[in-house]
């Protein structure tokens, strides 16, 4: 079963990485800000999940909101929105390093003291290697945003939200279909984001509207509906810290897309960081199997 959970989270992280490319295109062409993009992503994800579950079960909902699901939805809204805002204020590289680098550390401490999970020497080494690889992968560009201090603070807030969702899901489990958890979480998260999205502006620019709709549909379907269902399913099968490190495949996938589709070039440090990250994930896979 751990192998299945490892696979689920790997697919989810890869899908999230592909979403970074879609979001980059949306920011350039749609006129939408990070909160509006997050809100549309949640709304489309909810619509797709509700339709799929209705067809599978011939009914709309299988679960009702409770305190755990409400907390999950709030956490999803916080870490998604804070991450996109951090990138706007401090730049993509630093925002990614702080958010994804702090996440495994917060989760490792939380899992140890709240869930009683022990990584052992091999797991601790893998976490350290993963963070070092992430720094190498995204480092070298420095703070590129207009307000670095605010951006770093938002990135830490995003990491805390991600850690809270991961630990809460791991602690309470995902009874029933994990896509139910994703569905209700997105509904609550979308409700939290709606007032802020209205202030920022919900409607995209008229020019290139077809492309904007297409990329929003992709964000809602693949990096949201599919990825979070798999992520919640995987959290029931592997340790919380392991899941957080495997999720670092997201920047690897985003980097591959940047090179393949946007023509960006990898520096030597970024290439080494990618290899170190992949090695850390492979080491954790071996640890989980044992």
N, C-alpha and C positions, 0 to 999 in steps of 0.2 A: 504493500500500500504506500509506503513512503516514496517509492519510485513514481507512482502515479501522481502523487501530490507535487513532487519535484517537477514532473513534466507539465502539469497544469500551470504552475507558477511561472515556469520558463516561457510557455506560450503567452501567458498574460503579460509578462514583462516585455516580450518582443512586440506584442501588439501595442503596448503603451509607447514604446520607442517609435513605432511607425506613426503614432498620433502626434509626436513632436513635429514631424515633417508637415503633417496636415495643418497643425496649428500655426506653424511658421508661414505657410502659404496664406492662411486666413488673415493673419495679422497684416500681411502685405497688401492684400487685395480687397478684403471685405469691409474694412472700416469698423470692425467689431473689436472691443477690448477684451481683456482676459476674463472678466466676470461674465460678460455676455456669452463668450465662447463656451465657458464652463456651463452656464445655464442651458444653452441650446444642446450641449452635449448630454446633459442629464435628461432633458425633456425627450430627446430623440431616443436615448437609451431606454427610458421608461416605456415609451410607445412600442419599441421593438420587443422588449421583454414581455410586456403585457400581451401583445399579439401572439407571441410564440407560446407563452404559457396557456393562453386561452385556447389555442388550437390543440395543444397537447392534452389539456385536462377538460376542455369544454366548460371552463369557468374562468373568471377573471383573476381572482386572488386566492391564494392558498394560506396566507398568513395575515395577521393583523399587527399593526404597529404596537410595540411595547417599548419600555425604557431602553432596552438594549439596542433595538433597531433605530430608535430616535437618536441615541448617542452615536450609532454608526453613521446615520445620515448627516448629522452635524459634523462629525469628523471628516467625512468625505468632502463636504462643502468647504471646510476650513483648509484642508491640505491641498485640494485641487486649486482653489482660488488663490491661496497664499503663495503657492508655487509659481503660478503664472504671473502674479503681481511682483514677486521677487525677481523674476527674470527681467521684467520691465525696468526695475529700479537699479539692479546690480549687474545685469548681464547674464547671458545664458550659462557661461562656464562657471562663474562663481556661484550663481544661484543653484546650479545642479550639484556642485561639489558640496555646498553646505547642506542642502536638503537631503540628498541621497547618501552623503557621508555621515550625517548626524543620525539618520533613521536607524541603521543597524546598531549603532552604539546605544541609542535610547531603548531600542527593543531588546538588546542583549541584557541591559541592566534591568529593564522591566520584567523580562521573562525569568531572570534569575531570582528576583525578589518577590514577584507577584505570582508567577506560575511554577516556580521551583525547577525550571529547566536548567540543565547544566550542559554547557557546550563541550567541556573538556579542553585539553591542550590543543588538539587538532582543530576543533571548531573555533577556538579563540584565535589561533594563527590564521585560519581562513578569513575571519572577519577583518583582522589587521591587514592582510594582503588585499582584500577586496577594497578597503578604504584607500590604501596606497595606490592601487591600480586606478581607482576612480579619480584621485587627484592628478595622476599622470595623464589620464585620458582627457580630462577637461581643463587642466591647468595650462599656464603659460600665457593666457590672454589677459589676466588681471581683471579688475573691476571695470566694466565697460558701461555701466549704467549711470544715470544722473544723480542718484541718491544711494550710495553704497551701504551706508549704515542702516537705513530703513530696509533696503533689499535683503541684507543679511538677517535682520530681525524677522522679516516675513518668511525667509527660507527656514529659519529655526522653528517658527510657528508651524510651517507646513510639515516639517519633520516630526514635530510633536503630534500633529493631527494624524499623520500616517502611522506613527507608532501606536497611538491610542486605538485606532481602528484595528490594527493587526493584533494587538494584545487582547482587545475586547473580543474579537471574533475567535481567537484561539482559546480564550478562557471559557467562553459560553458555548462554543461549538456552533456548527451550522446544521441544526436538525432539519430534516426534510431536504428540499431542493435548495441548493445554495443560490440559485437564480432568484428565489423568493427574497432572500436577504438583500441581494443586489437591487431588486426592484423597489422594495420598500425604502431602502437606503437612498436610492436616487430620488424618489418622490420627496422625502424629507429634505434631502440636500438641495433639491431644486426650489423648494419652498423657502429655504433659508437664503438662497442666492437671489431670488426674484426681486426683492426691493432694491438691492444694490445694482442688479442688472438693469432695472428700469432707470435708475439714476445715470448709469454709464451709457445706456442706449442699446436697445434690443434689436433694432432693425438694421440689417446690413445695407451697404451701399448698393444703389441700383445697377451700377456698372459691374459686369461680370457676375450677375446674380446666379446664373445656372451653375457656374463653377463653385460659388460659395455654398449653395445648397448641396451640391455633390460632396464637398469636403466635410460639411457638417453631418451629413448622413453617414459618411465613413467614420467620423469621430464617434457618433452615437452608436454605431453598429459594432465595430471591431474593438477599438481601445476602451470602450465603455461596456456595452451589454455583454459581449463575449468575454472580454478580458476579466472583468470584475466577477462574473460568475465563476470562471475558472480559478481566479485568485481565492475567493471565499471557499471553494471546494478544496483547493490545495491546502489552505490553512488548517483544515480538519485532519490532515494527514502528515504534516511535517511540523517541526518545531518553529516557533515564531521567528527566532533569530535566523534560522536557515532560510525561511521564506523571505526575510528582508534582504539577505545577501543575494539570493537567486534573483530577486527583483532588480538587482543592479545590472542585469542584462539589458534593462531599458536603455541606458545611455550607450551601450554597445550597439544595439539595434539602431538608435538614432544616429550614431556616428556613421554606421554603414550606409544608411539612407543619405546622409549628408554627402558622403563621398560618391555614392553611386548615382544619385539624382541631381544633387546641387553642385557637383563638380568640385567640392572641397577636397583639400589634400591633408593627409594625416602627417603630423610631425613624428619624429622618432620617439619622442616621449609619449605621444598619444598611442602609437602602435605598441610600445612596451606596456603601457597601461592597459590596453585592450587585452593583451596576452595574459597579464597578471590577473585581471578580473576574471577571465575565462578559466584560468587555472584555479582560482579560489572557488569558483562555482563547481568545477569538476571535483575538487577536494571535498567540498561539502556533500556532493552527491555520493561519493565513496563513503563518507562518514555516516550519512543517513542510511545507506544500504547495510552497513555493518550493524 
